[in-house]
Amino acid sequence: MNRFGYIPHTREDREEMLAALGLDSTEALFADIPDSLRLQQPLAIPPAMSELALARHLERLAGRNQHLGELVSFLGAGAYEHYQPSVVDAIVSRSEFYTSYTPYQPEMSQGLLQAIFEYQTMIAEWTGMDLANASMYDGPTAFAEAGLVACAHTRRNRLLIADNVHPEYRRVLETYASGQGVEVLYLPADGGQIEMATYEGLCDETVAGVMIQYPNFFGVVEDVRSIAEKAHGAGALLIVNTYPIALGLLEAPGNLGADIVVAEGQSLGNSLAYGGPYLGIMAVKAPLMRRIPGRVVGQTTDADGRRGFVLTLQAREQHIRREKATSNICSNQSLCALAATVFMSYMGKAGMQELAQQNFHKAHYLRDRLLAIDGVKPVFSTPFFNEFALQLPKSVADVQVAMLEAGYLFGYDLSQDYPQYGNSVLLTVTEMRTREEMDEMVQRLKEVLAS
């Protein structure tokens, strides 16, 4: 009897496979890899532990992390601490749903397909668009894919992107563009918003898509309608990266002229989770229906006239069209899309609007309190949602360390990506923060700046 049946293969198995390949050792399998790239010594793997010892070891390692259960966070910059109702985990953890895959067999998966169909419907309505897909990997990859859609649709190879789009989104777009022969041009945004005079000079008939963020990385609200009019006048598409929570207060991008809307959906019922998995949202207007990447769930009827749900428009996908597909994305984290569906269903339209209002009013309250501190100045004077930039009289890095010691996760240092904004911090306020927490943070910051 084999006592170790779970071990993939035995020494005899390996010898038999090597003999079939005409090789005398496992090392010979890697002969085509240069020695300079190969590990020359065994991995330094510590001895095995018992289950109890291993559990205690992992607990000690985890205890070295600082987390939002013990810190008061004013950090956002693309990933946000929002309340996650218990109903979200209760539903997505059910065995009927608990898989990351968009199902291929509709007759086996009507419940999940219907849930994803409802997700698509909610996203399309919330963004003011005609169609949403069944989700992407995350916000940055959805943003980059949207740029490629614009190039394919217009048959042009230049993208115009605002400098106030999230830096990580821009870097992902550059990676995608470099392999596709797409040129990326940048629009300056020194005042927090796109400089319209420069934009009008750059947006011509060679541009495939104009790519903006609403609200942008600095939290500032752009004039989307004016940007859309210029883009469409040049025959380009307008791609808007948005923050779903903000749309409870701001006009939907689709109603302002956006052709493609993308977003990071982490704020819709998904945990911060050390950076992922997250939820890439993408929605388009009807003319782009056959160019949208990823899965699309459609409603149909069966032979008996009963309503059903299937994956539709599959002829544009990589498992059918190979290199001619609209995108190489295949299976992704649809469980995150389900979490967003549960969250939006639970909150309802009125709840989403109240959530946005809380974020807006609390952020403005904190900004006013902070500007009353000597030496603290606004970086921009433009309208914002729940993020704002302030200039401090001291190094942001030093202030962050001092505030962390006091139990605060104090914002994002803008000089990391924008050297012109030295000593400037991007702060975020969500519904999670109370007036007491904000007042205490203001008092502690006064002490840090005065020391």
Stockholm file with secondary structure:
# STOCKHOLM 1.0

chainA/1-451         MNRFGYIPHTREDREEMLAALGLDSTEALFADIPDSLRLQQPLAIPPAMSELALARHLERLAGRNQHLGELVSFLGAGAYEHYQPSVVDAIVSRSEFYTSYTPYQPEMSQGLLQAIFEYQTMIAEWTGMDLANASMYDGPTAFAEAGLVACAHTRRNRLLIADNVHPEYRRVLETYASGQGVEVLYLPADGGQIEMATYEGLCDETVAGVMIQYPNFFGVVEDVRSIAEKAHGAGALLIVNTYPIALGLLEAPGNLGADIVVAEGQSLGNSLAYGGPYLGIMAVKAPLMRRIPGRVVGQTTDADGRRGFVLTLQAREQHIRREKATSNICSNQSLCALAATVFMSYMGKAGMQELAQQNFHKAHYLRDRLLAIDGVKPVFSTPFFNEFALQLPKSVADVQVAMLEAGYLFGYDLSQDYPQYGNSVLLTVTEMRTREEMDEMVQRLKEVLAS
#=GR chainA/1-451 SS CCTTTTSSCCHHHHHHHHHHHTCSSGGGGGTTSCGGGSCCSCCCCCCCCCHHHHHHHHHHHHHTSCCTTTSEECCCTTCCCCCCCHHHHHHHTSTTTCCSCCCSCGGGCHHHHHHHHHHHHHHHHHHTCSEECSCBSCHHHHHHHHHHHHHHHHTCCEEEEETTSCHHHHHHHHHHHHTTTCEEEEECCTTSSCCHHHHHHHCCTTCSEEEEEESCTTSBCCCHHHHHHHHHHTTCEEEEEECGGGGGTSCCGGGGTCSEEEEEGGGTTCCCGGGCSCCEEEEECGGGTTTCCSCCEEEEECTTSCEEEEECCGGGSHHHHGGGSSCCCCSCCHHHHHHHHHHHHHHHHHHHHHHHHHHHHHHHHHHHHHHTSTTCEESCCSCBSSEEEEECSSCHHHHHHHHHHTTEECCEEGGGTCTTSTTEEEEECCTTCCHHHHHHHHHHHHHHHHC
#=GC SS_cons         CCTTTTSSCCHHHHHHHHHHHTCSSGGGGGTTSCGGGSCCSCCCCCCCCCHHHHHHHHHHHHHTSCCTTTSEECCCTTCCCCCCCHHHHHHHTSTTTCCSCCCSCGGGCHHHHHHHHHHHHHHHHHHTCSEECSCBSCHHHHHHHHHHHHHHHHTCCEEEEETTSCHHHHHHHHHHHHTTTCEEEEECCTTSSCCHHHHHHHCCTTCSEEEEEESCTTSBCCCHHHHHHHHHHTTCEEEEEECGGGGGTSCCGGGGTCSEEEEEGGGTTCCCGGGCSCCEEEEECGGGTTTCCSCCEEEEECTTSCEEEEECCGGGSHHHHGGGSSCCCCSCCHHHHHHHHHHHHHHHHHHHHHHHHHHHHHHHHHHHHHHTSTTCEESCCSCBSSEEEEECSSCHHHHHHHHHHTTEECCEEGGGTCTTSTTEEEEECCTTCCHHHHHHHHHHHHHHHHC
//
